[in-house]
Amino acid sequence: MIMGKKGLIDRIFQNTSHPKGFWGRMILRGMNRFHAPLAQWAMSYLMWKPDGNVLDIGCGGGANLACMLQKCPHGKVYGIDISEESVTFACKRNRKQMNTRCFIRQGDVTELPYNDGQFDAVTAFETIYFWKDLPAAFAEIKRVLHQNGSLLICCEASDPGNTKWTSRIEGMTVYPANQLEALLAAAGFGEIEIHQRKKENLCIIAHNNKEK
């Protein structure tokens, strides 16, 4: 019976990578609530432009989009997520601003449906664990960033040796700060800031300011 419960819990947590159905919506509600302190900590390291255009990749339940709308009161905020359930949930969460200052769609990080240099900032909260091709993803993010724009990466987990979640969630990979820093540098980002707290919380700000 205990094994049965564990199997059910593992299936529920699989929704962290691609929320679907009832349990997906429950996970999205939980993310909106319990990830908020981590997200606020990471957001404190980014310089927000009042009229900025910002893209949140893996926008999940849409709570971070709502915060960004406040930080950029004269700008526009875009969200993209591979999960149809997440897109629907995030649209409802931000329904008052939809299609005026907030735009959300389904899509993949390696094929972003946006113009070159469209964004002042791109954010990725608790999502790079599930990206299948980090070099391709970082190259695509760099493409849609303005020159001197910034990428914010936020991860609760950054120690690959801690298998608490990777043993439960199929397709999840935890990356250490130095590996992400090397991949970002290889993608052509210039200045890279690394911020850490507690044991594993990680925030990286990668600036698209490398001289060509």
Secondary structure as GFF3:
##gff-version 3
##sequence-region A 1 212
A	DSSP	alpha_helix	2	13	.	.	.	ID=ss1
A	DSSP	three_ten_helix	14	16	.	.	.	ID=ss2
A	DSSP	alpha_helix	21	34	.	.	.	ID=ss3
A	DSSP	alpha_helix	36	43	.	.	.	ID=ss4
A	DSSP	beta_strand	53	57	.	.	.	ID=ss5
A	DSSP	alpha_helix	63	71	.	.	.	ID=ss6
A	DSSP	beta_strand	76	81	.	.	.	ID=ss7
A	DSSP	alpha_helix	84	93	.	.	.	ID=ss8
A	DSSP	three_ten_helix	95	97	.	.	.	ID=ss9
A	DSSP	beta_strand	102	106	.	.	.	ID=ss10
A	DSSP	beta_strand	119	125	.	.	.	ID=ss11
A	DSSP	three_ten_helix	128	130	.	.	.	ID=ss12
A	DSSP	alpha_helix	134	144	.	.	.	ID=ss13
A	DSSP	beta_strand	145	155	.	.	.	ID=ss14
A	DSSP	alpha_helix	177	186	.	.	.	ID=ss15
A	DSSP	beta_strand	192	197	.	.	.	ID=ss16
A	DSSP	beta_strand	201	207	.	.	.	ID=ss17
###
